[in-house]
Amino acid sequence: MEELIIPAIIAIVVAFFSVYGLTPIIIRALQKRNITVVDANKKEKRFYVLIAALGTIFAAVSLFQSL
């Protein structure tokens, strides 16, 4: 069990920083392609990217590959 703790922690750290770093890049790229919607729940009516969860999916895949 102990031999799986360090790879899991490394996977979590890599996933976090990859999502943290890639999400703004993905959002800017998709905004240029006009793949955005208005957030109906916010007062300022900002536009949000539809596929912003792509980084989260990438993080989940990288986490489960290490286990």
C-alpha positions in Angstrom: 0.0 0.0 0.0 2.8 2.4 0.9 4.4 1.9 -2.6 1.3 3.4 -4.2 1.1 6.5 -2.1 4.0 8.4 -3.7 2.8 7.7 -7.3 -0.7 8.8 -6.4 0.6 12.1 -4.9 2.7 12.7 -7.9 -0.3 12.1 -10.2 -2.4 14.5 -8.2 0.2 17.2 -8.3 0.8 16.8 -12.0 -3.0 16.7 -12.7 -3.5 19.9 -10.6 -0.8 21.9 -12.3 -1.8 20.7 -15.7 -5.4 21.8 -15.2 -4.2 25.0 -13.6 -2.0 25.8 -16.5 -4.0 24.5 -19.4 -7.5 25.9 -18.5 -6.7 29.5 -19.3 -5.1 28.5 -22.6 -8.1 26.3 -23.5 -10.6 29.1 -22.6 -8.8 31.7 -24.7 -8.6 29.3 -27.7 -12.3 28.4 -27.5 -13.3 32.0 -27.0 -11.5 32.9 -30.3 -13.6 30.2 -32.0 -16.8 31.7 -30.4 -17.7 28.5 -28.4 -19.1 30.4 -25.4 -22.4 30.9 -23.6 -23.8 33.5 -21.3 -23.8 32.4 -17.6 -27.5 32.9 -16.7 -26.8 32.7 -13.0 -24.3 35.6 -12.8 -25.3 39.2 -12.5 -22.5 40.5 -14.8 -23.5 38.2 -17.7 -20.0 37.1 -18.5 -19.4 34.6 -21.3 -18.0 31.2 -20.4 -16.6 28.5 -22.5 -18.7 25.4 -23.0 -15.8 22.9 -22.9 -13.9 24.4 -19.9 -14.2 21.0 -18.1 -11.7 19.5 -20.6 -8.9 20.1 -18.2 -10.8 18.3 -15.4 -11.2 15.3 -17.6 -7.5 15.3 -18.4 -6.7 15.5 -14.7 -9.0 12.6 -13.9 -7.5 10.4 -16.7 -4.0 11.1 -15.5 -5.0 10.3 -11.9 -6.6 7.0 -12.8 -3.7 5.9 -15.0 -1.3 6.1 -12.1 -3.5 3.8 -9.9 
